Amino acid sequence: MAVVPLLFLIAVAQESKPASSQSGEQISVPGKPVSPDSGTLSEHNIEWLKTQPPQQQMEFLLQEAINHDRGATDMIVDYLPSWKGHLQRTERWQTFEQTALYSNDLRVRAAAIEINLVVNGFDKTDDTADRLLQQAEADEKYRGWYEWELGMLANRGIATQRIYEALSNWTHNKDQQTRFWAVEGLAHIGSDETIEHFLDVIRNDPSMEVRERAGCSMAKSGMLTRVQRMKAVPGLLELSDDPSLNEITRAWVFQALREITDEQLPDNAPTWRNWYSTHGAERVEKFDHDNRWVLLGNS
């Protein structure tokens, strides 16, 4: 069994559907996986980088990607093959990864995912997906970590349908941590179908912690684009005046609406319905014409 970085799981958890998948349901992958590229590190940095061991190369380039230095994500892709088998789980890497996964550029998030798979020795193959799915099913104690990694693997186009179905089913599990990390795994996938699960979790999950992660996954974390996140607005509007929601959850619904739409309106369902009917399509068009990789996140 893979060694599980528990400190990493704890750190991510502190950052702060059910409707099970129908048999034969096909998940749509939004085109090719997000390419972790952008386009110029200095010649001096590039020459220096060649003299460094793989771990230092990786950590330097991930830090530069976080800082939006052009060319860093391109170089990460180029170096990935040579890093296989040479990277370690260091505290420095985990700190950079957590920051990168909340970048306001999806390409930086994609680069972090690619590095994560190499650090953990996971080849992007169906065999890897099969092994992780089996281990996740058998090992309840560390299932959350496998769910996290499976979502990343699915995001890169590996066994996406099977992983999506497994994670969707785990959102119904009796164990709270299994449900929590199933939501996190679905957020990594970045497909339209994950939205219905997040909405269902917000309405029905007994854990406020799990509900909060679902709201965050729709609003800003994970790999959904801003255009995709706008598809959650109708469901959030339904939730906004659902009498079964408690006040904290309802507040999270309005917070998600503000973060998704980039519109600062009060916690009032009719106001939001009026805005969406008048300006919703216009906002989708704006996000579609803006830089498609940009979204709400860290600078």
PyMOL commands that set and color helices and strands:
alter all, ss='L'
color gray80, all
select helices_A, chain A and resi 6-14+43-50+54-66+72-83+91-100+106-119+126-138+143-155+160-170+176-189+194-204+208-219+226-230+233-240+247-261+269-289
alter helices_A, ss='H'
color red, helices_A
deselect
rebuild
show_as cartoon
